[in-house]
Amino acid sequence: MRSDAVIKKEGFQALSKKLDLVEAERFIVLIKRENFDYTEWRKDLWEDMGIEELSAKAMKHYKGKN
């Protein structure tokens, strides 16, 4: 199991791949400011995607990590 420090570091690196430094910091502030419920947010994340498409994307992602 990875430590909290490692997870935070890798999480910020992941944000930095899509957002510039200021936007990544802003994202963190926005999440901390709101009463953010990841479980509720996740329910609608892929609602417009069929199970086959979602499965194909997951497999593509998985194969890219190996």
PDB file of N, CA, C and O in Angstrom:
ATOM      1  N   MET A   1       0.848  -1.174   0.000  1.00  0.00           N
ATOM      2  CA  MET A   1       0.000   0.000   0.000  1.00  0.00           C
ATOM      3  C   MET A   1       0.895   1.240   0.000  1.00  0.00           C
ATOM      4  O   MET A   1       1.861   1.323   0.760  1.00  0.00           O
ATOM      5  N   ARG A   2       0.561   2.197  -0.861  1.00  0.00           N
ATOM      6  CA  ARG A   2       1.367   3.418  -0.963  1.00  0.00           C
ATOM      7  C   ARG A   2       0.995   4.389   0.152  1.00  0.00           C
ATOM      8  O   ARG A   2      -0.139   4.405   0.632  1.00  0.00           O
ATOM      9  N   SER A   3       1.957   5.183   0.543  1.00  0.00           N
ATOM     10  CA  SER A   3       1.734   6.147   1.620  1.00  0.00           C
ATOM     11  C   SER A   3       0.896   7.328   1.126  1.00  0.00           C
ATOM     12  O   SER A   3       0.761   7.548  -0.078  1.00  0.00           O
ATOM     13  N   ASP A   4       0.340   8.078   2.067  1.00  0.00           N
ATOM     14  CA  ASP A   4      -0.427   9.280   1.725  1.00  0.00           C
ATOM     15  C   ASP A   4       0.432  10.266   0.958  1.00  0.00           C
ATOM     16  O   ASP A   4      -0.041  10.900   0.015  1.00  0.00           O
ATOM     17  N   ALA A   5       1.690  10.400   1.350  1.00  0.00           N
ATOM     18  CA  ALA A   5       2.597  11.343   0.674  1.00  0.00           C
ATOM     19  C   ALA A   5       2.789  10.967  -0.793  1.00  0.00           C
ATOM     20  O   ALA A   5       2.803  11.836  -1.665  1.00  0.00           O
ATOM     21  N   VAL A   6       2.934   9.680  -1.058  1.00  0.00           N
ATOM     22  CA  VAL A   6       3.108   9.210  -2.437  1.00  0.00           C
ATOM     23  C   VAL A   6       1.832   9.453  -3.239  1.00  0.00           C
ATOM     24  O   VAL A   6       1.892   9.904  -4.382  1.00  0.00           O
ATOM     25  N   ILE A   7       0.693   9.159  -2.649  1.00  0.00           N
ATOM     26  CA  ILE A   7      -0.592   9.368  -3.340  1.00  0.00           C
ATOM     27  C   ILE A   7      -0.798  10.848  -3.657  1.00  0.00           C
ATOM     28  O   ILE A   7      -1.227  11.195  -4.757  1.00  0.00           O
ATOM     29  N   LYS A   8      -0.493  11.717  -2.696  1.00  0.00           N
ATOM     30  CA  LYS A   8      -0.632  13.163  -2.944  1.00  0.00           C
ATOM     31  C   LYS A   8       0.301  13.613  -4.063  1.00  0.00           C
ATOM     32  O   LYS A   8      -0.100  14.379  -4.940  1.00  0.00           O
ATOM     33  N   LYS A   9       1.531  13.144  -4.034  1.00  0.00           N
ATOM     34  CA  LYS A   9       2.508  13.522  -5.058  1.00  0.00           C
ATOM     35  C   LYS A   9       2.046  13.067  -6.442  1.00  0.00           C
ATOM     36  O   LYS A   9       2.061  13.847  -7.394  1.00  0.00           O
ATOM     37  N   GLU A  10       1.641  11.814  -6.548  1.00  0.00           N
ATOM     38  CA  GLU A  10       1.206  11.275  -7.833  1.00  0.00           C
ATOM     39  C   GLU A  10      -0.102  11.914  -8.302  1.00  0.00           C
ATOM     40  O   GLU A  10      -0.305  12.116  -9.499  1.00  0.00           O
ATOM     41  N   GLY A  11      -0.981  12.229  -7.360  1.00  0.00           N
ATOM     42  CA  GLY A  11      -2.228  12.912  -7.706  1.00  0.00           C
ATOM     43  C   GLY A  11      -1.961  14.282  -8.288  1.00  0.00           C
ATOM     44  O   GLY A  11      -2.574  14.666  -9.285  1.00  0.00           O
ATOM     45  N   PHE A  12      -1.057  15.021  -7.679  1.00  0.00           N
ATOM     46  CA  PHE A  12      -0.734  16.348  -8.196  1.00  0.00           C
ATOM     47  C   PHE A  12      -0.033  16.234  -9.552  1.00  0.00           C
ATOM     48  O   PHE A  12      -0.250  17.069 -10.430  1.00  0.00           O
ATOM     49  N   GLN A  13       0.799  15.216  -9.729  1.00  0.00           N
ATOM     50  CA  GLN A  13       1.443  14.999 -11.032  1.00  0.00           C
ATOM     51  C   GLN A  13       0.394  14.705 -12.108  1.00  0.00           C
ATOM     52  O   GLN A  13       0.508  15.179 -13.239  1.00  0.00           O
ATOM     53  N   ALA A  14      -0.626  13.923 -11.750  1.00  0.00           N
ATOM     54  CA  ALA A  14      -1.696  13.608 -12.697  1.00  0.00           C
ATOM     55  C   ALA A  14      -2.458  14.874 -13.083  1.00  0.00           C
ATOM     56  O   ALA A  14      -2.767  15.087 -14.255  1.00  0.00           O
ATOM     57  N   LEU A  15      -2.759  15.713 -12.088  1.00  0.00           N
ATOM     58  CA  LEU A  15      -3.431  16.979 -12.374  1.00  0.00           C
ATOM     59  C   LEU A  15      -2.577  17.850 -13.279  1.00  0.00           C
ATOM     60  O   LEU A  15      -3.087  18.498 -14.194  1.00  0.00           O
ATOM     61  N   SER A  16      -1.292  17.862 -13.022  1.00  0.00           N
ATOM     62  CA  SER A  16      -0.374  18.721 -13.771  1.00  0.00           C
ATOM     63  C   SER A  16      -0.226  18.293 -15.227  1.00  0.00           C
ATOM     64  O   SER A  16       0.198  19.088 -16.065  1.00  0.00           O
ATOM     65  N   LYS A  17      -0.569  17.054 -15.533  1.00  0.00           N
ATOM     66  CA  LYS A  17      -0.509  16.604 -16.928  1.00  0.00           C
ATOM     67  C   LYS A  17      -1.619  17.241 -17.763  1.00  0.00           C
ATOM     68  O   LYS A  17      -1.450  17.455 -18.964  1.00  0.00           O
ATOM     69  N   LYS A  18      -2.751  17.544 -17.131  1.00  0.00           N
ATOM     70  CA  LYS A  18      -3.902  18.111 -17.850  1.00  0.00           C
ATOM     71  C   LYS A  18      -4.078  19.600 -17.600  1.00  0.00           C
ATOM     72  O   LYS A  18      -4.641  20.305 -18.437  1.00  0.00           O
ATOM     73  N   LEU A  19      -3.609  20.080 -16.473  1.00  0.00           N
ATOM     74  CA  LEU A  19      -3.802  21.475 -16.080  1.00  0.00           C
ATOM     75  C   LEU A  19      -2.448  22.122 -15.845  1.00  0.00           C
ATOM     76  O   LEU A  19      -1.486  21.449 -15.475  1.00  0.00           O
ATOM     77  N   ASP A  20      -2.375  23.441 -16.063  1.00  0.00           N
ATOM     78  CA  ASP A  20      -1.120  24.095 -15.687  1.00  0.00           C
ATOM     79  C   ASP A  20      -1.078  24.241 -14.169  1.00  0.00           C
ATOM     80  O   ASP A  20      -2.046  23.900 -13.488  1.00  0.00           O
ATOM     81  N   LEU A  21       0.023  24.741 -13.637  1.00  0.00           N
ATOM     82  CA  LEU A  21       0.222  24.784 -12.200  1.00  0.00           C
ATOM     83  C   LEU A  21      -0.881  25.558 -11.481  1.00  0.00           C
ATOM     84  O   LEU A  21      -1.390  25.108 -10.455  1.00  0.00           O
ATOM     85  N   VAL A  22      -1.250  26.716 -12.017  1.00  0.00           N
ATOM     86  CA  VAL A  22      -2.277  27.543 -11.377  1.00  0.00           C
ATOM     87  C   VAL A  22      -3.629  26.844 -11.415  1.00  0.00           C
ATOM     88  O   VAL A  22      -4.359  26.866 -10.424  1.00  0.00           O
ATOM     89  N   GLU A  23      -3.974  26.227 -12.532  1.00  0.00           N
ATOM     90  CA  GLU A  23      -5.249  25.516 -12.641  1.00  0.00           C
ATOM     91  C   GLU A  23      -5.302  24.308 -11.715  1.00  0.00           C
ATOM     92  O   GLU A  23      -6.350  24.024 -11.134  1.00  0.00           O
ATOM     93  N   ALA A  24      -4.188  23.593 -11.569  1.00  0.00           N
ATOM     94  CA  ALA A  24      -4.147  22.444 -10.663  1.00  0.00           C
ATOM     95  C   ALA A  24      -4.371  22.897  -9.223  1.00  0.00           C
ATOM     96  O   ALA A  24      -5.135  22.276  -8.484  1.00  0.00           O
ATOM     97  N   GLU A  25      -3.705  23.979  -8.828  1.00  0.00           N
ATOM     98  CA  GLU A  25      -3.903  24.530  -7.479  1.00  0.00           C
ATOM     99  C   GLU A  25      -5.346  24.983  -7.295  1.00  0.00           C
ATOM    100  O   GLU A  25      -5.950  24.759  -6.246  1.00  0.00           O
ATOM    101  N   ARG A  26      -5.889  25.621  -8.321  1.00  0.00           N
ATOM    102  CA  ARG A  26      -7.283  26.099  -8.259  1.00  0.00           C
ATOM    103  C   ARG A  26      -8.250  24.931  -8.107  1.00  0.00           C
ATOM    104  O   ARG A  26      -9.210  25.015  -7.342  1.00  0.00           O
ATOM    105  N   PHE A  27      -7.999  23.840  -8.834  1.00  0.00           N
ATOM    106  CA  PHE A  27      -8.836  22.647  -8.731  1.00  0.00           C
ATOM    107  C   PHE A  27      -8.850  22.138  -7.287  1.00  0.00           C
ATOM    108  O   PHE A  27      -9.910  21.830  -6.742  1.00  0.00           O
ATOM    109  N   ILE A  28      -7.688  22.054  -6.684  1.00  0.00           N
ATOM    110  CA  ILE A  28      -7.597  21.577  -5.304  1.00  0.00           C
ATOM    111  C   ILE A  28      -8.379  22.483  -4.366  1.00  0.00           C
ATOM    112  O   ILE A  28      -9.098  22.003  -3.490  1.00  0.00           O
ATOM    113  N   VAL A  29      -8.241  23.784  -4.547  1.00  0.00           N
ATOM    114  CA  VAL A  29      -8.979  24.744  -3.711  1.00  0.00           C
ATOM    115  C   VAL A  29     -10.483  24.571  -3.906  1.00  0.00           C
ATOM    116  O   VAL A  29     -11.238  24.585  -2.933  1.00  0.00           O
ATOM    117  N   LEU A  30     -10.923  24.410  -5.152  1.00  0.00           N
ATOM    118  CA  LEU A  30     -12.353  24.230  -5.421  1.00  0.00           C
ATOM    119  C   LEU A  30     -12.895  22.969  -4.753  1.00  0.00           C
ATOM    120  O   LEU A  30     -13.988  22.989  -4.188  1.00  0.00           O
ATOM    121  N   ILE A  31     -12.151  21.894  -4.813  1.00  0.00           N
ATOM    122  CA  ILE A  31     -12.586  20.633  -4.194  1.00  0.00           C
ATOM    123  C   ILE A  31     -12.651  20.785  -2.677  1.00  0.00           C
ATOM    124  O   ILE A  31     -13.596  20.317  -2.041  1.00  0.00           O
ATOM    125  N   LYS A  32     -11.649  21.436  -2.103  1.00  0.00           N
ATOM    126  CA  LYS A  32     -11.636  21.603  -0.647  1.00  0.00           C
ATOM    127  C   LYS A  32     -12.734  22.553  -0.176  1.00  0.00           C
ATOM    128  O   LYS A  32     -13.272  22.378   0.917  1.00  0.00           O
ATOM    129  N   ARG A  33     -13.072  23.553  -0.985  1.00  0.00           N
ATOM    130  CA  ARG A  33     -14.065  24.549  -0.601  1.00  0.00           C
ATOM    131  C   ARG A  33     -15.478  23.971  -0.588  1.00  0.00           C
ATOM    132  O   ARG A  33     -16.283  24.291   0.287  1.00  0.00           O
ATOM    133  N   GLU A  34     -15.766  23.123  -1.562  1.00  0.00           N
ATOM    134  CA  GLU A  34     -17.102  22.545  -1.682  1.00  0.00           C
ATOM    135  C   GLU A  34     -17.238  21.320  -0.777  1.00  0.00           C
ATOM    136  O   GLU A  34     -16.248  20.706  -0.378  1.00  0.00           O
ATOM    137  N   ASN A  35     -18.466  20.989  -0.474  1.00  0.00           N
ATOM    138  CA  ASN A  35     -18.726  19.731   0.213  1.00  0.00           C
ATOM    139  C   ASN A  35     -18.785  18.669  -0.880  1.00  0.00           C
ATOM    140  O   ASN A  35     -19.864  18.230  -1.277  1.00  0.00           O
ATOM    141  N   PHE A  36     -17.618  18.266  -1.357  1.00  0.00           N
ATOM    142  CA  PHE A  36     -17.483  17.392  -2.518  1.00  0.00           C
ATOM    143  C   PHE A  36     -17.667  15.938  -2.120  1.00  0.00           C
ATOM    144  O   PHE A  36     -16.984  15.438  -1.226  1.00  0.00           O
ATOM    145  N   ASP A  37     -18.582  15.271  -2.779  1.00  0.00           N
ATOM    146  CA  ASP A  37     -18.829  13.851  -2.548  1.00  0.00           C
ATOM    147  C   ASP A  37     -18.428  13.090  -3.810  1.00  0.00           C
ATOM    148  O   ASP A  37     -19.170  13.049  -4.791  1.00  0.00           O
ATOM    149  N   TYR A  38     -17.248  12.493  -3.764  1.00  0.00           N
ATOM    150  CA  TYR A  38     -16.717  11.792  -4.927  1.00  0.00           C
ATOM    151  C   TYR A  38     -17.671  10.697  -5.417  1.00  0.00           C
ATOM    152  O   TYR A  38     -17.842  10.520  -6.623  1.00  0.00           O
ATOM    153  N   THR A  39     -18.281   9.977  -4.506  1.00  0.00           N
ATOM    154  CA  THR A  39     -19.177   8.885  -4.883  1.00  0.00           C
ATOM    155  C   THR A  39     -20.356   9.402  -5.695  1.00  0.00           C
ATOM    156  O   THR A  39     -20.716   8.801  -6.707  1.00  0.00           O
ATOM    157  N   GLU A  40     -20.957  10.494  -5.275  1.00  0.00           N
ATOM    158  CA  GLU A  40     -22.079  11.091  -6.022  1.00  0.00           C
ATOM    159  C   GLU A  40     -21.606  11.620  -7.369  1.00  0.00           C
ATOM    160  O   GLU A  40     -22.281  11.427  -8.380  1.00  0.00           O
ATOM    161  N   TRP A  41     -20.450  12.287  -7.394  1.00  0.00           N
ATOM    162  CA  TRP A  41     -19.904  12.847  -8.619  1.00  0.00           C
ATOM    163  C   TRP A  41     -19.636  11.745  -9.636  1.00  0.00           C
ATOM    164  O   TRP A  41     -19.904  11.903 -10.827  1.00  0.00           O
ATOM    165  N   ARG A  42     -19.107  10.633  -9.151  1.00  0.00           N
ATOM    166  CA  ARG A  42     -18.737   9.522 -10.019  1.00  0.00           C
ATOM    167  C   ARG A  42     -19.953   8.876 -10.681  1.00  0.00           C
ATOM    168  O   ARG A  42     -19.838   8.335 -11.781  1.00  0.00           O
ATOM    169  N   LYS A  43     -21.108   8.925 -10.033  1.00  0.00           N
ATOM    170  CA  LYS A  43     -22.310   8.288 -10.585  1.00  0.00           C
ATOM    171  C   LYS A  43     -22.655   8.816 -11.970  1.00  0.00           C
ATOM    172  O   LYS A  43     -23.111   8.058 -12.825  1.00  0.00           O
ATOM    173  N   ASP A  44     -22.442  10.111 -12.200  1.00  0.00           N
ATOM    174  CA  ASP A  44     -22.792  10.730 -13.479  1.00  0.00           C
ATOM    175  C   ASP A  44     -21.609  10.873 -14.429  1.00  0.00           C
ATOM    176  O   ASP A  44     -21.773  11.373 -15.542  1.00  0.00           O
ATOM    177  N   LEU A  45     -20.434  10.450 -14.018  1.00  0.00           N
ATOM    178  CA  LEU A  45     -19.217  10.683 -14.786  1.00  0.00           C
ATOM    179  C   LEU A  45     -19.271  10.065 -16.178  1.00  0.00           C
ATOM    180  O   LEU A  45     -18.867  10.704 -17.150  1.00  0.00           O
ATOM    181  N   TRP A  46     -19.753   8.855 -16.287  1.00  0.00           N
ATOM    182  CA  TRP A  46     -19.776   8.157 -17.576  1.00  0.00           C
ATOM    183  C   TRP A  46     -21.205   7.795 -17.999  1.00  0.00           C
ATOM    184  O   TRP A  46     -21.411   6.787 -18.675  1.00  0.00           O
ATOM    185  N   GLU A  47     -22.189   8.608 -17.606  1.00  0.00           N
ATOM    186  CA  GLU A  47     -23.578   8.254 -17.884  1.00  0.00           C
ATOM    187  C   GLU A  47     -23.906   8.237 -19.377  1.00  0.00           C
ATOM    188  O   GLU A  47     -24.847   7.556 -19.785  1.00  0.00           O
ATOM    189  N   ASP A  48     -23.154   8.967 -20.199  1.00  0.00           N
ATOM    190  CA  ASP A  48     -23.432   9.003 -21.632  1.00  0.00           C
ATOM    191  C   ASP A  48     -22.656   7.939 -22.409  1.00  0.00           C
ATOM    192  O   ASP A  48     -22.663   7.942 -23.640  1.00  0.00           O
ATOM    193  N   MET A  49     -21.989   7.033 -21.699  1.00  0.00           N
ATOM    194  CA  MET A  49     -21.165   6.015 -22.326  1.00  0.00           C
ATOM    195  C   MET A  49     -21.755   4.633 -22.046  1.00  0.00           C
ATOM    196  O   MET A  49     -22.104   4.312 -20.910  1.00  0.00           O
ATOM    197  N   GLY A  50     -21.858   3.834 -23.088  1.00  0.00           N
ATOM    198  CA  GLY A  50     -22.351   2.476 -22.927  1.00  0.00           C
ATOM    199  C   GLY A  50     -21.318   1.590 -22.238  1.00  0.00           C
ATOM    200  O   GLY A  50     -20.142   1.945 -22.165  1.00  0.00           O
ATOM    201  N   ILE A  51     -21.755   0.446 -21.736  1.00  0.00           N
ATOM    202  CA  ILE A  51     -20.878  -0.456 -20.995  1.00  0.00           C
ATOM    203  C   ILE A  51     -19.760  -0.995 -21.877  1.00  0.00           C
ATOM    204  O   ILE A  51     -18.635  -1.171 -21.409  1.00  0.00           O
ATOM    205  N   GLU A  52     -20.056  -1.262 -23.159  1.00  0.00           N
ATOM    206  CA  GLU A  52     -19.033  -1.780 -24.064  1.00  0.00           C
ATOM    207  C   GLU A  52     -17.941  -0.744 -24.293  1.00  0.00           C
ATOM    208  O   GLU A  52     -16.754  -1.069 -24.270  1.00  0.00           O
ATOM    209  N   GLU A  53     -18.346   0.511 -24.516  1.00  0.00           N
ATOM    210  CA  GLU A  53     -17.374   1.585 -24.733  1.00  0.00           C
ATOM    211  C   GLU A  53     -16.537   1.828 -23.472  1.00  0.00           C
ATOM    212  O   GLU A  53     -15.321   2.006 -23.550  1.00  0.00           O
ATOM    213  N   LEU A  54     -17.188   1.832 -22.336  1.00  0.00           N
ATOM    214  CA  LEU A  54     -16.484   2.029 -21.073  1.00  0.00           C
ATOM    215  C   LEU A  54     -15.494   0.883 -20.827  1.00  0.00           C
ATOM    216  O   LEU A  54     -14.367   1.115 -20.390  1.00  0.00           O
ATOM    217  N   SER A  55     -15.918  -0.344 -21.108  1.00  0.00           N
ATOM    218  CA  SER A  55     -15.045  -1.497 -20.942  1.00  0.00           C
ATOM    219  C   SER A  55     -13.845  -1.415 -21.885  1.00  0.00           C
ATOM    220  O   SER A  55     -12.719  -1.717 -21.489  1.00  0.00           O
ATOM    221  N   ALA A  56     -14.083  -1.010 -23.122  1.00  0.00           N
ATOM    222  CA  ALA A  56     -12.986  -0.884 -24.092  1.00  0.00           C
ATOM    223  C   ALA A  56     -11.976   0.169 -23.635  1.00  0.00           C
ATOM    224  O   ALA A  56     -10.767  -0.039 -23.745  1.00  0.00           O
ATOM    225  N   LYS A  57     -12.468   1.296 -23.123  1.00  0.00           N
ATOM    226  CA  LYS A  57     -11.574   2.344 -22.616  1.00  0.00           C
ATOM    227  C   LYS A  57     -10.775   1.850 -21.408  1.00  0.00           C
ATOM    228  O   LYS A  57      -9.587   2.145 -21.277  1.00  0.00           O
ATOM    229  N   ALA A  58     -11.431   1.104 -20.538  1.00  0.00           N
ATOM    230  CA  ALA A  58     -10.738   0.564 -19.364  1.00  0.00           C
ATOM    231  C   ALA A  58      -9.651  -0.406 -19.776  1.00  0.00           C
ATOM    232  O   ALA A  58      -8.548  -0.365 -19.231  1.00  0.00           O
ATOM    233  N   MET A  59      -9.940  -1.275 -20.726  1.00  0.00           N
ATOM    234  CA  MET A  59      -8.945  -2.248 -21.184  1.00  0.00           C
ATOM    235  C   MET A  59      -7.780  -1.546 -21.877  1.00  0.00           C
ATOM    236  O   MET A  59      -6.624  -1.926 -21.689  1.00  0.00           O
ATOM    237  N   LYS A  60      -8.080  -0.527 -22.674  1.00  0.00           N
ATOM    238  CA  LYS A  60      -7.025   0.240 -23.348  1.00  0.00           C
ATOM    239  C   LYS A  60      -6.121   0.901 -22.313  1.00  0.00           C
ATOM    240  O   LYS A  60      -4.897   0.889 -22.450  1.00  0.00           O
ATOM    241  N   HIS A  61      -6.719   1.468 -21.291  1.00  0.00           N
ATOM    242  CA  HIS A  61      -5.954   2.109 -20.214  1.00  0.00           C
ATOM    243  C   HIS A  61      -5.097   1.076 -19.490  1.00  0.00           C
ATOM    244  O   HIS A  61      -3.920   1.318 -19.223  1.00  0.00           O
ATOM    245  N   TYR A  62      -5.685  -0.072 -19.173  1.00  0.00           N
ATOM    246  CA  TYR A  62      -4.988  -1.136 -18.457  1.00  0.00           C
ATOM    247  C   TYR A  62      -3.783  -1.633 -19.268  1.00  0.00           C
ATOM    248  O   TYR A  62      -2.690  -1.806 -18.729  1.00  0.00           O
ATOM    249  N   LYS A  63      -3.999  -1.858 -20.565  1.00  0.00           N
ATOM    250  CA  LYS A  63      -2.917  -2.363 -21.408  1.00  0.00           C
ATOM    251  C   LYS A  63      -1.811  -1.330 -21.566  1.00  0.00           C
ATOM    252  O   LYS A  63      -0.647  -1.692 -21.736  1.00  0.00           O
ATOM    253  N   GLY A  64      -2.154  -0.066 -21.511  1.00  0.00           N
ATOM    254  CA  GLY A  64      -1.146   0.991 -21.613  1.00  0.00           C
ATOM    255  C   GLY A  64      -0.271   1.079 -20.382  1.00  0.00           C
ATOM    256  O   GLY A  64       0.829   1.629 -20.449  1.00  0.00           O
ATOM    257  N   LYS A  65      -0.726   0.556 -19.268  1.00  0.00           N
ATOM    258  CA  LYS A  65       0.046   0.597 -18.013  1.00  0.00           C
ATOM    259  C   LYS A  65       0.986  -0.590 -17.890  1.00  0.00           C
ATOM    260  O   LYS A  65       1.884  -0.579 -17.048  1.00  0.00           O
ATOM    261  N   ASN A  66       0.798  -1.614 -18.715  1.00  0.00           N
ATOM    262  CA  ASN A  66       1.636  -2.835 -18.623  1.00  0.00           C
ATOM    263  C   ASN A  66       2.726  -2.814 -19.649  1.00  0.00           C
ATOM    264  O   ASN A  66       3.523  -3.750 -19.722  1.00  0.00           O
TER     265      ASN A  66
END
